[in-house]
Amino acid sequence: MEFRIRDSARWAVIGYGSTVKSALNEMTMIAEGYFASDCIRHINGTLGIDMPIADMVYDVLYCGASPRKSMKKLSELL
């Protein structure tokens, strides 16, 4: 299991030992999805909307959750 952040022709891999911080430091462009996941989390919390996929992405990117365990938990939930 891996999450990829696209930066032009390169891919920064999260899930195989690369941290979000190191992936963002290697990038020369903005990773809109990274920051959008934080925004979506706050909006969903304010509106009381349940979005398990968005929550899982946030947990992996911001809380250091294991991508493999998070996907397994999500697949059991859905």
N, C-alpha and C positions, 0 to 999 in steps of 0.2 A: 504494500500500500504506500502510495506516495502522493503528495500534493505538489503541484508545479506552479511556479509563478513565472509567467512569460515576460521576458525582457528582450524585445527585438528578436534577434536570431538565437539568443541563449535562453536556457531554462535553468532556473535555480530550483533545486530539489529539496523539499522538506519531507522528512519521513525516513530518510536513509542517513541520518547523522547530521544533516545540515539544519541549522536552526533558522527560524524566521529572521532573526537579526542579521545573521551572516548572509542569508539570501538577499535581504534588502540592501545590505552594504555593498554587495557585488553588482547590484543593478545600476544602470545609468538612466533608466526611465522610471516613471511612477507606477506603482502596483496598485491600481484603483481597487481591485477586488479585496485587497488586504484592508484598506481603510473603510471600504463599503461594508465589510462584514461587521465592523464595530458600529457603524451607523445603523445598520439593519437591526442589530441586537438592541440598541437603545430605543429605536422606534417601536419595535415589537413589544418591548417591555412597557413602554408608555401606553400603547394601545391594547395590551393584553392579548396579543396574537401569538399563537403557538406555531413555531416554524422549526421543527426538529433538525432539518438539514442546515439551516442557517445557524442554529445553536451549536451544532457539531463543528461547523467550520470555524466559528468564533472560538470554541473551546480548544481546538487544535492550534489555531494561529496565535491566540492571545493568552491561553492558560497552560499551554504546554501539554495538552492531552495527547495521548498516543493515537496517531491516525488509524492504525490497525484496530485497536480496541474500540475507538469511536465508531468506525464503520461497522464493526460487528454489532455493537449495541444499537446503532441506527437501523441496521437491517432486521434485527429482532423486533424493534419497535414498529417499523413500517410493515 
